[in-house]
Amino acid sequence: MSTDRASVAVLDNQEVVRDGVAAAVGRHADDLVMAGSYAAVEQVDLTSPGPDALVLDLYLGRDDELVLEHVPALTGWAGVVVLHTAEEKPVPLRRALALGVHGVVLKNDGTEALLDVVRRALAGEFVCSSVLAEALVSDPDVMPRLTAREVEVLDNLRDGLTQRQVGSRLGVAEETVRAHLKSVRAKYVDVARDVTNTGSLIREAGRDGWI
């Protein structure tokens, strides 16, 4: 094995994706070498030396569970972690970014785009695979920033509670719940979203990944 080749591992619960990454790395054997293929975090020995780059899916397991809680450990194990995902909701992508991933690649952008991001991440850059990926993680006009309490209010309303019931559950006045909804609506209007009622607020927050 050539010592000047960067080692790449992939952690993805879909076999076809793992095989695709391995095949793409194999086509670039002059500077890359496959170092591991994992279907679950539990298969990764975090006490062993990690690869130079880990290609990580955002959702793992049978129930497509978010991998965010594992990102800090994985970024400590691998040289760089590149998120490789079909997710196009800004909130989970930005949360992964805040936890230390070194690049974002949308699966629709293809494996050559993935390898380009891997190489650039290894060179010390933070990079996205496309204009869309970059907008999702960085453009403030893509989505509003909601507070934790605003998200909590929307989440409870989505569950079918009335505004009065939400206030009772959260220990605040019904008028306070209305104020939170007014604030959320203003934020969505600022980014030119079509919001006219509570249902549309819940819809847009769900599209962004807040709830």
C-alpha positions in Angstrom: 0.0 0.0 0.0 1.4 3.4 -1.0 2.0 5.6 2.0 1.1 8.8 0.0 -2.5 7.7 -0.7 -5.2 9.0 1.6 -7.3 6.3 3.3 -11.1 6.6 3.0 -13.8 4.8 5.0 -17.5 4.9 4.5 -20.3 4.7 7.1 -23.7 4.3 5.5 -26.5 1.8 6.2 -27.2 1.3 2.5 -25.0 -1.4 0.8 -25.4 0.1 -2.6 -24.0 3.4 -1.3 -21.0 1.7 0.4 -20.3 -0.2 -2.8 -20.5 2.9 -4.8 -18.1 4.8 -2.7 -15.7 1.9 -2.7 -15.9 1.7 -6.5 -15.3 5.4 -6.9 -12.2 5.3 -4.6 -11.0 2.3 -6.6 -11.1 4.4 -9.8 -8.7 6.9 -8.1 -6.2 4.4 -6.7 -3.3 6.8 -7.5 -4.2 9.0 -4.5 -6.9 7.3 -2.6 -7.3 3.9 -0.9 -10.3 2.2 0.7 -9.8 1.7 4.4 -13.2 0.4 5.7 -16.9 0.0 5.0 -19.4 0.2 7.9 -23.2 -0.2 8.1 -23.5 1.0 11.7 -21.6 3.1 14.2 -21.4 0.0 16.4 -19.2 -1.6 13.8 -16.5 1.1 14.1 -13.7 0.6 16.5 -13.1 4.1 17.7 -10.0 3.0 19.7 -8.2 1.9 16.5 -6.4 4.3 14.1 -9.0 6.1 12.0 -8.9 6.8 8.2 -7.8 10.0 6.8 -11.3 10.7 5.6 -14.7 9.2 6.7 -17.7 9.5 4.4 -20.7 9.6 6.7 -24.4 9.3 6.1 -26.7 11.6 8.1 -29.1 8.8 8.9 -28.3 5.3 10.0 -30.0 2.2 11.2 -33.3 0.5 10.2 -35.3 3.5 11.3 -33.0 6.1 9.7 -31.9 7.6 13.0 -30.0 10.9 12.9 -26.3 10.2 13.5 -25.6 13.6 15.1 -24.9 12.3 18.5 -22.0 10.3 17.1 -20.4 13.1 15.1 -18.1 14.4 17.8 -16.6 10.9 18.4 -16.3 10.2 14.7 -14.6 13.6 14.0 -12.1 12.7 16.7 -11.5 9.3 15.2 -11.1 10.2 11.5 -8.9 12.8 10.0 -11.8 14.6 8.4 -15.5 13.7 8.2 -17.5 14.4 5.1 -21.3 14.3 5.3 -22.8 12.4 2.4 -26.5 12.6 2.5 -29.8 12.8 0.6 -31.1 15.2 3.2 -32.1 18.6 1.9 -33.5 20.1 5.2 -31.2 22.8 6.4 -31.6 22.3 10.2 -30.0 18.8 10.5 -27.3 19.7 8.0 -26.4 22.8 10.0 -26.4 20.9 13.3 -23.9 18.4 11.8 -21.8 21.4 10.6 -21.8 22.8 14.1 -20.6 19.5 15.5 -17.5 19.6 13.3 -18.1 17.9 9.9 -15.6 19.1 7.3 -17.7 19.0 4.2 -21.2 18.3 2.8 -22.0 16.3 -0.3 -25.6 15.7 -1.5 -25.9 12.1 -2.8 -27.6 13.4 -6.0 -24.4 15.3 -6.8 -22.6 12.0 -7.6 -19.5 10.2 -6.5 -17.0 12.3 -8.4 -18.3 15.4 -6.5 -17.9 13.4 -3.3 -14.3 12.6 -4.0 -13.6 16.2 -4.9 -15.0 17.3 -1.5 -13.0 14.6 0.3 -9.8 15.8 -1.3 -10.5 19.4 -0.5 -11.4 18.6 3.0 -8.2 16.7 3.4 -6.4 19.9 2.2 -8.0 21.8 5.0 -11.0 23.4 3.3 -14.6 23.3 4.3 -16.5 22.7 1.0 -19.9 21.7 -0.3 -20.5 19.7 -3.4 -22.9 22.1 -5.1 -24.6 25.4 -4.9 -27.6 23.8 -3.3 -25.6 22.1 -0.6 -23.8 25.3 0.2 -27.1 27.2 0.4 -28.5 24.6 2.8 -25.7 25.0 5.3 -24.9 28.6 5.0 -27.5 30.9 3.3 -29.5 32.8 5.9 -32.3 33.3 3.3 -32.9 29.6 3.0 -34.6 29.3 6.4 -35.3 31.4 9.5 -33.6 30.8 12.8 -36.1 29.7 15.4 -35.6 29.7 19.1 -35.8 26.5 21.2 -39.1 27.7 22.7 -40.6 28.5 19.3 -39.7 25.0 18.1 -41.3 23.6 21.3 -44.5 25.5 20.7 -44.7 24.3 17.0 -43.9 20.8 18.0 -46.8 20.7 20.5 -49.2 22.2 18.1 -48.2 19.6 15.5 -49.2 17.0 18.1 -52.7 18.4 18.0 -52.8 20.5 21.1 -54.6 23.8 21.2 -52.8 27.0 22.0 -54.3 27.0 25.5 -53.1 23.4 26.0 -49.7 24.2 24.8 -49.5 27.1 27.2 -50.6 24.9 30.1 -48.0 22.2 29.1 -45.2 24.8 28.9 -46.3 26.7 32.0 -46.9 30.0 30.1 -50.0 32.0 29.2 -51.9 31.4 26.1 -51.0 34.9 25.0 -47.3 34.0 25.2 -47.9 31.0 22.9 -49.6 33.4 20.4 -46.6 35.8 20.7 -44.2 32.9 19.8 -46.3 32.1 16.8 -46.4 35.7 15.7 -42.6 35.8 16.0 -42.3 32.6 13.9 -44.6 33.9 11.2 -42.6 37.2 11.0 -39.4 35.2 10.5 -40.9 33.1 7.7 -42.4 36.2 6.0 -38.9 37.7 6.1 -37.6 34.9 3.9 -40.5 35.1 1.6 -42.3 31.9 2.7 -46.0 31.6 2.2 -47.4 31.4 5.7 -51.0 32.3 6.5 -51.9 30.3 9.5 -50.6 27.9 12.2 -50.9 24.9 9.8 -48.6 26.6 7.3 -46.1 27.5 10.0 -46.0 23.8 11.0 -45.6 22.8 7.4 -42.7 25.1 6.7 -40.9 24.3 10.0 -41.2 20.6 9.1 -39.7 21.2 5.7 -36.7 22.9 7.3 -36.3 20.1 9.8 -37.1 22.1 12.9 -39.8 19.7 13.9 
